[in-house]
Amino acid sequence: MRRRVILFAALVSLSFSCGIKEIGGGAVSGNVSGGIWGGPLPGSGNEISSVCYITALDYQKGYDWRADRERESVKCSLVVFADGVPLMKVPVGSAYQVSADSDTHRIIDGHLYTDYSTDSETIIKKDGREVFRFAGRESLCGFEVHDDDIYTLGQNRDGDGFTFRRNGEILLKRPMSSVLSPMRSWDDSLSFIYLDRISSAEGDIDRYYAVRNGVVSQMAVREDIIKVWDSVCFAQDLIYVASIVGVSNPVLFTGSGMVAIPLPAAAELVSASFVCRDSQTAQGSVYRGDDGVLRNAAVEVIYRLDSGIYTSLWRDGSMQAHLDRGMTLSSCCMLDGGICYTSNPTAAKDGVIYRCGERFAMPDGYCSMGANSVAMVNGIMCAGLSSLKGERPIVWKDGKLDTIKVNGYISSISAQRVGATLPR
């Protein structure tokens, strides 16, 4: 486990409205000059190497956001925090073309990017201001910014197929194909995998294709493969996890070899997928060790055993974490020293916060909302927790609890480095 390093210093006490930027309607073009964050906050000290960004939904006072019966018609704002200080809020709703859904907004290099689908278009905004829009209703399963270009991978909300775009312009369109993996940025390349299913007299035939920096190539998979579950591109290798004939366990193919991921006897595999949300502070990129083992390639394995559903995390050649029966990952991130995750409470079990081998009880009455509510920031695990009782959300920081002053919930937490990548 990485040695715990406490680098947070006390922030100057600020009221909710102090320093916050309010972004108005969605029709204004352009960007907010300088981005959201302008350097270390007063009193934070120079030792901070990463900033903890939080996005949270804030509803009008007295509104029960848990029921949200007036979805996107009641007054609501998307608020951006940096190290606990509110810096920007963007109005949410159809009139502003900003959604409350946690998978439609993200912080990248100190900027808030959102996507919104109307009946006929998809609209991309940066810091609350429109950047571009394009025809078609797309659900984005990939959003990356490289050299000021915005790359999106969108699945058709009204049918089959997907479209890969740069700044809204089509780079690749497949009307009948299915996205197998989300778009990921590894090894200085953008990559994703898609599937074509061809019907024949002998049955369906699956063909898998990898797209790396816009170049399409068919995956040369073995004939005995039953199903490819997930895949990523790393260096010159195409890494994928699959089920093969005669082997009950999922198998990881690494380009130069293969390894079976162990499951208990009589277990029935439900799914297997890579956990690729790396801690920004650890950089967590995949590499091959001196022993040839692929490092930092974690696989989430879900299986059925004795009528129960179980989840385990495999990494660096061994199972590193097992969740209790019936519990699943709510959010997860990796770093060089291990895995951090949250698992929400069930009717039979309390919620769990897991930090590199240590298990902590999730505060009673709270849960993680959204798939990106865990990050490692300056050696401290930060988990965004929202109240099941409608109280204010909190951030769990290695056992310390900080309250976020909104009537709503935390939708994401991310760690981003201080330096040239952040706007000044």
KATA-V666994 format. One line per field, one symbol per residue. phi: phi as a letter, one per 30 degrees, with the letter a starting at -180 (. if undefined). psi: psi as a letter, one per 20 degrees, with the letter a starting at -180 (. if undefined). A space follows every 10 residues. Layout:
phi=???
psi=???
This chain:
phi=.dddbccdcd dddbddcdid cccdddddcj bddiidccke deididddcb cccbcbcbcd ejdddddhdc eibcdabccc cbhicdcabb dckddchbcd dddcbacbhi bccbbbccdb bcccbbhicd cabbdjcbcd caabcbhicc cbbbcddcld jbbcbbhidd cabbdcccdc bddbcbhhbc babbbcccdb ddkdccbcbc cbhiccbddd cdddddacda abcbhccccb cbcbdibddd bcccjcabbd ddbdeidcdc abadccdddd dcihddacdd diddciccbd ccbcbhiccb bbccahjadc abddeicbdc aabcaeclbb abbddcdcbd dbccbhjccb ddedibadcj dbcbacbhic dcbdbcddci dddbcdbhjd ccdcdbclbd cabbcbddkd dcdc
psi=qqppooiprp qppqrhipiq pppcrjipra rppiagpjrp qpihriipiq popppqporq pipnihglhl pjiqpqqopp qolipphqpp qqrhhilpqi phjjqqpplj qopqqppaii rpppqpkipp grqqpqopop jpoqppljqp pqopqpijbr rrppqokipp hppnhjrpph qrpqoqlkqp qrqrppoppr hiaqpppppp ookipppppn qqhjpgppgq qqppcjqopq prpqpiphqq pppjgiaqpp opqqpjqopg rpqqojnqph hihkqprprh jippqjnqpp pprppljqpq pqppqkjrpi qpqqpiqrph qqqqrhibqp rqpqqahiqq qpppnlippq ppppjqrppq ilkpqooljp pppppqpijj rqrqponlhq ppppmqncrp hqpqppqpbh ipq.
